[in-house]
Amino acid sequence: MSDSTYTPPKVWTWDQESGGRFAKINRPVSGATHDKALPVGEHPLQLYSLATPNGVKVTVMLEELLAAGHADAEYDAWTIDIGEGDQFGSGFVAVNPNSKIPALVDRSTTPETHLFESGSILVHLAEKFGAFLPESGSARTETFNWLFWQMGSAPFLGGGFGHFYAYAPEKYEYPINRYTMEVKRQLDVLDKQLGRSAFLAGDDYTIADIANWPWYGGLVLGQLYDAGEFLQVEEYENLRRWAETIRARPAVERGRIVNKTFGDENRQLRERHSAADIDAVLKRN
Ligand SMILES: N[C@@H](CCC(=O)N[C@@H](CS)C(=O)NCC(=O)O)C(=O)O
């Protein structure tokens, strides 16, 4: 166990041997590390992603659009293995200079549209297909409120709580306490909101729910960081009801499989090029 206190030097330097789960991929600079073109399939929408909570938002949205009858939402999904540094390939960086999944290329526009940040991708798809985003008024504003709430809040859950509770090479009380406090506050915010309405922005299921579910739904369903007992997630009854309702949607079951390269082997699908690819996985036991 190293010292639990640390006196920062005058100038920080990059210690490449610092260890930890992401030591291999984290760097203090941006940009490509190697030349690698992205594959391109036949559909107008090309997704480059991985089935982490941020990636699942987009595959669930695409599967919801297809389930709602928007045939033009057909897509090719390619795996970006962030553990192997695929996000630093030149083709990926040309689409997302921030080197993080998910990234989407919409080839139905001229010139093609490059999208990164899951919130931007969800808004683009919602507006393109006129779905899961109310057209005007307070319902639209509420949807944006809860969509942007997720973008600002989840880094405290993932990068803060999850990192120090599950991934850091050693457990430190100070960051775990600090981020647990914040995550429980966030769970309470969501629980109270979902005590007022069926979905986050009102009576209808929207991109606000699609963005929040993989993080906060996953957490209260015990699928994230193995932290259900530690956080006493059963306390948040409205949030759990919402999480279970969304989990039961067929499009959510389909979207969760896409670009999944870890976990249950019977629920993995590295690339998706048609509905049949997902159907084949769902047929497994
Ligand atoms: N705010 C971004 C977050 C994206 C993000 O953090 N992606 C992670 C995986 S969940 C990633 O690609 N990490 C790779 C890296 O940091 O090198 C979004 O919502 O799209």
The ligand as a Gaussian input file, in Angstrom:
#p B3LYP/6-31G(d) Opt

LIG

0 1
 N      -19.213000      12.397000     -22.887000
 C      -18.875000      11.304000     -23.770000
 C      -18.170000      10.239000     -22.988000
 C      -17.598000       9.156000     -23.880000
 C      -16.668000       8.240000     -23.119000
 O      -16.217000       8.551000     -22.003000
 N      -16.330000       7.073000     -23.718000
 C      -15.405000       6.150000     -23.098000
 C      -16.026000       4.763000     -22.970000
 S      -17.492000       4.770000     -21.993000
 C      -14.165000       5.985000     -23.966000
 O      -14.270000       5.902000     -25.169000
 N      -12.985000       5.916000     -23.345000
 C      -11.766000       5.699000     -24.054000
 C      -10.651000       6.602000     -23.593000
 O      -10.890000       7.422000     -22.676000
 O       -9.554000       6.505000     -24.144000
 C      -20.156000      10.791000     -24.435000
 O      -21.215000      10.867000     -23.814000
 O      -20.097000      10.321000     -25.588000

